[in-house]
Amino acid sequence: MRDPDCVAFLQWALPRLRLRWPGFRKVRRQVCKRLERRLRELGLAHISEYRAYLEAHADEWGRLDQLCSISISRFYRDRAVFQCLEREVLPRLAQIAGAAGEREMRCWSIGCAAGEEVYTLAIVWKLGVAPHFPSLGIRILATDVDPHAIERAREGRYGASSVKDLPREWLEAAFLQLPGGFSLNPEFREPVTFLQQDIREAAPAETFHCICSRYLAFTYFEEGLQREALDKIRDRLVPGGALVIGRRESLPGGVFGLDAWAPRLGVYRRSSASSPLPSPPAATHQGEGSTPDNRPR
Protein backbone atom coordinates (compact mmCIF):
# COMPACT_ATOMS: atom_id res chain seq x y z
CA MET A 1 0.00 0.00 0.00
CA ARG A 2 1.37 3.40 -0.97
CA ASP A 3 1.84 5.73 1.97
CA PRO A 4 -0.16 8.60 0.40
CA ASP A 5 -3.09 6.23 -0.14
CA CYS A 6 -2.99 5.08 3.47
CA VAL A 7 -2.71 8.64 4.76
CA ALA A 8 -5.68 9.76 2.68
CA PHE A 9 -7.72 6.83 3.94
CA LEU A 10 -6.87 7.52 7.60
CA GLN A 11 -7.67 11.20 7.23
CA TRP A 12 -11.09 10.15 5.91
CA ALA A 13 -11.78 7.33 8.38
CA LEU A 14 -10.38 8.53 11.71
CA PRO A 15 -12.89 11.37 12.28
CA ARG A 16 -15.71 8.82 11.90
CA LEU A 17 -14.16 6.92 14.80
CA ARG A 18 -13.84 10.21 16.75
CA LEU A 19 -10.07 9.94 16.50
CA ARG A 20 -7.67 12.62 15.28
CA TRP A 21 -5.15 12.31 12.46
CA PRO A 22 -2.31 14.34 14.11
CA GLY A 23 -2.01 11.68 16.82
CA PHE A 24 -1.40 9.00 14.20
CA ARG A 25 0.93 10.87 11.86
CA LYS A 26 4.18 9.47 13.25
CA VAL A 27 2.84 5.97 13.98
CA ARG A 28 0.73 5.48 10.87
CA ARG A 29 2.96 2.77 9.39
CA GLN A 30 1.90 0.41 12.17
CA VAL A 31 -1.74 0.97 11.24
CA CYS A 32 -1.05 0.79 7.49
CA LYS A 33 0.57 -2.65 7.85
CA ARG A 34 -2.49 -3.89 9.71
CA LEU A 35 -4.72 -2.46 7.01
CA GLU A 36 -2.73 -4.31 4.36
CA ARG A 37 -3.29 -7.59 6.21
CA ARG A 38 -7.00 -6.85 6.55
CA LEU A 39 -7.30 -6.16 2.83
CA ARG A 40 -5.72 -9.55 2.09
CA GLU A 41 -8.13 -11.25 4.50
CA LEU A 42 -11.07 -9.67 2.68
CA GLY A 43 -9.66 -10.29 -0.80
CA LEU A 44 -9.53 -6.58 -1.60
CA ALA A 45 -6.91 -5.20 -3.98
CA HIS A 46 -6.82 -1.52 -2.98
CA ILE A 47 -7.60 0.65 0.02
CA SER A 48 -10.32 2.38 -2.02
CA GLU A 49 -12.13 -0.95 -2.10
CA TYR A 50 -11.89 -1.16 1.69
CA ARG A 51 -13.45 2.28 1.95
CA ALA A 52 -16.39 1.04 -0.12
CA TYR A 53 -16.52 -2.11 2.03
CA LEU A 54 -16.83 0.03 5.18
CA GLU A 55 -19.68 1.98 3.64
CA ALA A 56 -21.51 -1.28 2.90
CA HIS A 57 -20.70 -3.15 6.14
CA ALA A 58 -21.31 -1.07 9.26
CA ASP A 59 -19.90 -3.71 11.59
CA GLU A 60 -16.47 -3.41 9.93
CA TRP A 61 -15.96 -0.05 11.63
CA GLY A 62 -15.46 -1.88 14.92
CA ARG A 63 -12.72 -3.97 13.32
CA LEU A 64 -11.09 -0.85 11.92
CA ASP A 65 -11.14 0.69 15.40
CA GLN A 66 -9.16 -2.31 16.64
CA LEU A 67 -6.67 -1.94 13.79
CA CYS A 68 -6.03 1.66 14.88
CA SER A 69 -4.83 0.72 18.36
CA ILE A 70 -1.25 1.78 19.12
CA SER A 71 0.90 0.18 21.81
CA ILE A 72 4.33 1.65 22.45
CA SER A 73 5.52 1.50 26.05
CA ARG A 74 8.32 0.54 28.40
CA PHE A 75 9.08 0.60 32.10
CA TYR A 76 9.96 3.98 33.65
CA ARG A 77 9.33 5.86 30.44
CA ASP A 78 9.66 9.61 31.00
CA ARG A 79 12.01 9.22 33.96
CA ALA A 80 11.35 12.73 35.27
CA VAL A 81 7.62 11.98 35.56
CA PHE A 82 8.15 8.91 37.72
CA GLN A 83 10.74 10.75 39.81
CA CYS A 84 8.13 13.45 40.43
CA LEU A 85 5.60 10.78 41.40
CA GLU A 86 8.08 9.16 43.78
CA ARG A 87 9.38 12.32 45.45
CA GLU A 88 6.34 14.61 45.51
CA VAL A 89 3.03 13.36 44.17
CA LEU A 90 2.65 9.91 45.76
CA PRO A 91 3.92 11.04 49.20
CA ARG A 92 1.39 13.90 49.18
CA LEU A 93 -1.41 11.57 48.11
CA ALA A 94 -0.39 9.13 50.82
CA GLN A 95 -0.76 11.94 53.36
CA ILE A 96 -4.23 12.72 52.00
CA ALA A 97 -5.25 9.07 52.24
CA GLY A 98 -3.84 8.74 55.76
CA ALA A 99 -5.55 11.92 56.95
CA ALA A 100 -8.86 10.51 55.69
CA GLY A 101 -8.32 7.36 57.74
CA GLU A 102 -7.86 5.15 54.70
CA ARG A 103 -5.66 2.07 54.71
CA GLU A 104 -4.71 2.12 51.06
CA MET A 105 -4.10 4.47 48.17
CA ARG A 106 -6.12 3.79 45.04
CA CYS A 107 -4.69 4.32 41.56
CA TRP A 108 -6.11 3.81 38.08
CA SER A 109 -4.02 3.31 34.93
CA ILE A 110 -6.05 3.88 31.75
CA GLY A 111 -4.80 2.17 28.62
CA CYS A 112 -2.41 -0.09 30.50
CA ALA A 113 -1.27 -1.99 27.37
CA ALA A 114 1.06 -4.85 28.38
CA GLY A 115 1.46 -3.51 31.93
CA GLU A 116 4.71 -1.57 31.75
CA GLU A 117 3.29 1.66 33.18
CA VAL A 118 1.12 0.13 35.88
CA TYR A 119 3.90 -2.15 37.10
CA THR A 120 6.30 0.80 37.11
CA LEU A 121 3.85 2.54 39.42
CA ALA A 122 3.83 -0.51 41.69
CA ILE A 123 7.64 -0.61 41.75
CA VAL A 124 7.92 3.12 42.49
CA TRP A 125 5.47 2.76 45.36
CA LYS A 126 6.96 -0.35 46.94
CA LEU A 127 10.64 0.58 46.62
CA GLY A 128 10.52 4.37 46.74
CA VAL A 129 7.48 5.48 48.74
CA ALA A 130 6.03 2.69 50.89
CA PRO A 131 8.97 2.57 53.35
CA HIS A 132 7.91 6.08 54.49
CA PHE A 133 4.26 5.03 54.93
CA PRO A 134 4.43 1.54 56.45
CA SER A 135 0.77 1.48 57.52
CA LEU A 136 -0.57 2.37 54.05
CA GLY A 137 -1.05 -0.05 51.17
CA ILE A 138 -1.75 0.54 47.51
CA ARG A 139 -4.31 -0.87 45.10
CA ILE A 140 -3.97 -0.29 41.37
CA LEU A 141 -6.66 -0.85 38.74
CA ALA A 142 -5.34 -1.22 35.20
CA THR A 143 -7.79 -1.03 32.28
CA ASP A 144 -7.39 -1.60 28.57
CA VAL A 145 -9.72 -2.33 25.68
CA ASP A 146 -7.46 -5.08 24.27
CA PRO A 147 -7.91 -8.48 25.97
CA HIS A 148 -4.67 -9.78 24.43
CA ALA A 149 -2.71 -6.90 25.96
CA ILE A 150 -4.26 -7.64 29.34
CA GLU A 151 -3.25 -11.29 29.14
CA ARG A 152 0.31 -10.27 28.33
CA ALA A 153 0.27 -7.88 31.28
CA ARG A 154 -0.93 -10.58 33.66
CA GLU A 155 1.97 -12.81 32.60
CA GLY A 156 4.44 -10.12 33.73
CA ARG A 157 7.23 -11.18 31.37
CA TYR A 158 9.25 -8.67 29.38
CA GLY A 159 12.23 -8.40 27.08
CA ALA A 160 15.36 -6.47 27.92
CA SER A 161 14.29 -3.48 25.82
CA SER A 162 11.17 -3.02 27.97
CA VAL A 163 13.08 -2.69 31.26
CA LYS A 164 16.20 -0.88 30.04
CA ASP A 165 15.22 2.46 31.64
CA LEU A 166 14.64 1.10 35.15
CA PRO A 167 17.34 1.94 37.70
CA ARG A 168 19.60 -1.09 38.06
CA GLU A 169 18.81 -1.60 41.75
CA TRP A 170 15.07 -1.57 41.03
CA LEU A 171 15.45 -4.00 38.14
CA GLU A 172 17.33 -6.43 40.38
CA ALA A 173 14.81 -6.05 43.21
CA ALA A 174 11.66 -6.35 41.10
CA PHE A 175 12.53 -8.93 38.45
CA LEU A 176 13.84 -12.43 38.08
CA GLN A 177 16.11 -12.69 35.05
CA LEU A 178 15.26 -15.57 32.75
CA PRO A 179 16.73 -16.76 29.44
CA GLY A 180 15.54 -14.19 26.93
CA GLY A 181 13.92 -11.77 29.35
CA PHE A 182 12.69 -10.83 32.81
CA SER A 183 9.77 -11.97 34.98
CA LEU A 184 8.20 -9.56 37.47
CA ASN A 185 8.27 -10.83 41.05
CA PRO A 186 4.86 -11.68 42.58
CA GLU A 187 4.91 -8.96 45.26
CA PHE A 188 4.83 -6.29 42.53
CA ARG A 189 1.91 -7.95 40.74
CA GLU A 190 -0.20 -8.49 43.85
CA PRO A 191 -1.64 -4.94 44.18
CA VAL A 192 -2.64 -4.76 40.49
CA THR A 193 -6.03 -5.77 39.09
CA PHE A 194 -6.56 -5.86 35.33
CA LEU A 195 -9.92 -5.15 33.71
CA GLN A 196 -10.96 -5.00 30.06
CA GLN A 197 -12.69 -1.64 29.68
CA ASP A 198 -13.00 1.15 27.10
CA ILE A 199 -12.72 4.65 28.56
CA ARG A 200 -14.88 5.90 25.70
CA GLU A 201 -17.77 3.81 26.97
CA ALA A 202 -17.29 3.15 30.69
CA ALA A 203 -15.27 3.92 33.79
CA PRO A 204 -14.95 2.39 37.28
CA ALA A 205 -17.53 3.42 39.86
CA GLU A 206 -15.01 4.09 42.63
CA THR A 207 -12.76 7.11 43.17
CA PHE A 208 -8.97 7.24 43.06
CA HIS A 209 -6.10 9.21 44.54
CA CYS A 210 -4.08 8.99 41.30
CA ILE A 211 -5.17 8.43 37.70
CA CYS A 212 -2.70 7.93 34.84
CA SER A 213 -3.91 8.49 31.29
CA ARG A 214 -0.73 8.96 29.29
CA TYR A 215 -0.61 9.14 25.49
CA LEU A 216 -4.16 7.95 25.03
CA ALA A 217 -7.16 10.27 25.12
CA PHE A 218 -5.20 13.49 24.72
CA THR A 219 -3.16 12.16 21.81
CA TYR A 220 -5.66 10.12 19.79
CA PHE A 221 -9.18 11.31 20.64
CA GLU A 222 -10.85 14.23 18.89
CA GLU A 223 -11.54 17.16 21.19
CA GLY A 224 -15.16 16.36 21.99
CA LEU A 225 -14.23 12.81 22.95
CA GLN A 226 -11.31 14.13 24.99
CA ARG A 227 -13.72 16.22 27.03
CA GLU A 228 -16.05 13.28 27.59
CA ALA A 229 -13.17 11.11 28.79
CA LEU A 230 -11.83 13.90 30.98
CA ASP A 231 -15.22 14.37 32.66
CA LYS A 232 -15.17 10.70 33.65
CA ILE A 233 -11.60 10.92 34.87
CA ARG A 234 -12.04 14.12 36.88
CA ASP A 235 -15.20 12.84 38.57
CA ARG A 236 -13.27 9.79 39.78
CA LEU A 237 -10.49 11.76 41.44
CA VAL A 238 -10.72 12.44 45.16
CA PRO A 239 -10.27 16.12 46.11
CA GLY A 240 -6.55 16.80 45.84
CA GLY A 241 -6.05 13.68 43.71
CA ALA A 242 -3.58 13.65 40.82
CA LEU A 243 -4.14 13.23 37.09
CA VAL A 244 -1.02 12.29 35.10
CA ILE A 245 -1.08 12.69 31.32
CA GLY A 246 1.76 12.54 28.79
CA ARG A 247 4.33 15.25 29.32
CA ARG A 248 3.88 16.43 25.73
CA GLU A 249 0.09 16.18 25.76
CA SER A 250 -2.31 19.05 26.45
CA LEU A 251 -5.67 19.05 28.17
CA PRO A 252 -8.50 20.68 26.21
CA GLY A 253 -9.09 24.31 27.12
CA GLY A 254 -11.92 25.38 29.39
CA VAL A 255 -11.59 22.43 31.75
CA PHE A 256 -12.92 23.11 35.26
CA GLY A 257 -11.86 21.51 38.50
CA LEU A 258 -8.19 20.81 37.78
CA ASP A 259 -5.15 22.80 38.85
CA ALA A 260 -1.62 22.52 37.49
CA TRP A 261 0.66 20.55 39.85
CA ALA A 262 3.71 19.89 37.68
CA PRO A 263 2.36 20.94 34.27
CA ARG A 264 5.65 20.51 32.41
CA LEU A 265 5.47 16.85 33.40
CA GLY A 266 1.75 16.51 32.69
CA VAL A 267 0.64 16.36 36.36
CA TYR A 268 -2.59 18.06 37.51
CA ARG A 269 -4.56 18.14 40.76
CA ARG A 270 -8.32 17.85 41.41
CA SER A 271 -9.61 20.97 43.09
CA SER A 272 -12.85 22.84 43.69
CA ALA A 273 -11.63 25.90 41.81
CA SER A 274 -14.10 27.35 39.34
CA SER A 275 -11.58 28.77 36.88
CA PRO A 276 -10.85 26.76 33.72
CA LEU A 277 -7.43 25.67 32.56
CA PRO A 278 -5.96 27.95 29.90
CA SER A 279 -6.46 26.92 26.30
CA PRO A 280 -3.62 24.80 24.90
CA PRO A 281 -1.15 26.36 22.44
CA ALA A 282 -1.95 26.23 18.75
CA ALA A 283 0.73 23.61 18.08
CA THR A 284 -0.39 20.26 19.50
CA HIS A 285 2.43 18.24 21.04
CA GLN A 286 2.68 14.49 20.78
CA GLY A 287 4.40 11.91 22.96
CA GLU A 288 8.13 11.50 23.49
CA GLY A 289 9.71 11.04 20.10
CA SER A 290 6.19 11.50 18.68
CA THR A 291 5.39 7.89 19.52
CA PRO A 292 2.68 7.71 22.21
CA ASP A 293 2.79 5.09 24.94
CA ASN A 294 -0.65 3.64 24.74
CA ARG A 295 -3.53 3.00 22.43
CA PRO A 296 -6.87 4.51 21.41
CA ARG A 297 -9.70 2.90 23.37
KACORGI-V599875 format. One record per backbone hydrogen bond with DSSP energy under -0.5 kcal/mol. NH is the residue of the N-H (numbers start at 1). CO is the residue of the C=O. Records with the same first field share a line. If there is no record, write none. Layout:
NH: CO ; CO
//
This chain:
6: 2
7: 3
8: 4
9: 5
10: 6
11: 7
12: 8
13: 9
14: 10
16: 13
17: 13 ; 14
18: 15
19: 14
20: 220
23: 20
24: 20 ; 21
25: 21 ; 22
27: 24
28: 24 ; 25
30: 27
31: 27
32: 28
33: 29
34: 30
35: 31
36: 32
37: 33
38: 34
39: 35
40: 36
41: 37
42: 38
43: 39 ; 40
44: 39
49: 46
50: 46
51: 47
52: 48
53: 49
54: 50
55: 51
56: 52
57: 53
60: 57
61: 58
62: 59
63: 59
64: 60
65: 61
66: 62
67: 63
68: 64
69: 66
72: 293
75: 162
77: 74
81: 78
82: 78
83: 79
84: 80
85: 81
86: 82
87: 83
88: 84
89: 84
90: 85
92: 88
93: 89
94: 90
95: 91
96: 92
97: 93
98: 94
99: 95
100: 96
101: 98
102: 97
105: 137
107: 139
108: 210
109: 141
110: 108 ; 212
111: 143
112: 143
115: 112
119: 115
120: 116
121: 117
122: 118
123: 119
124: 120
125: 121
126: 122
127: 123
128: 123 ; 124
129: 124 ; 125
130: 125
132: 129
133: 130
136: 133
137: 103
139: 105
140: 191
141: 107
142: 140 ; 193
143: 109
144: 195
147: 145
150: 146
151: 147
152: 148
153: 149
154: 150
155: 151
156: 152
157: 152
158: 182
162: 159
163: 159 ; 160
164: 160
166: 163
170: 167
171: 167
172: 168
173: 169
174: 170
175: 171
176: 183
177: 175
178: 181
181: 178
182: 158
183: 176
184: 156
185: 174
188: 185
189: 185 ; 186
190: 186
192: 189
193: 140
195: 142
197: 144 ; 195
199: 197
201: 198
202: 198
208: 236
209: 106
210: 106
211: 242
212: 108
213: 211 ; 244
219: 216
220: 216
221: 216 ; 217
222: 18
225: 222
226: 222
227: 223
228: 224
229: 225
230: 226
231: 227
232: 228
233: 229
234: 230
235: 231
236: 232 ; 233
237: 234
238: 208
240: 270
241: 238
242: 209
243: 268
244: 211
245: 243 ; 266
249: 246
250: 218
254: 277
255: 252
257: 273
259: 269
261: 267
262: 267
265: 262
266: 263
267: 262
268: 243
269: 259
270: 241
271: 257
277: 255
284: 282
290: 287
291: 288
294: 215
//
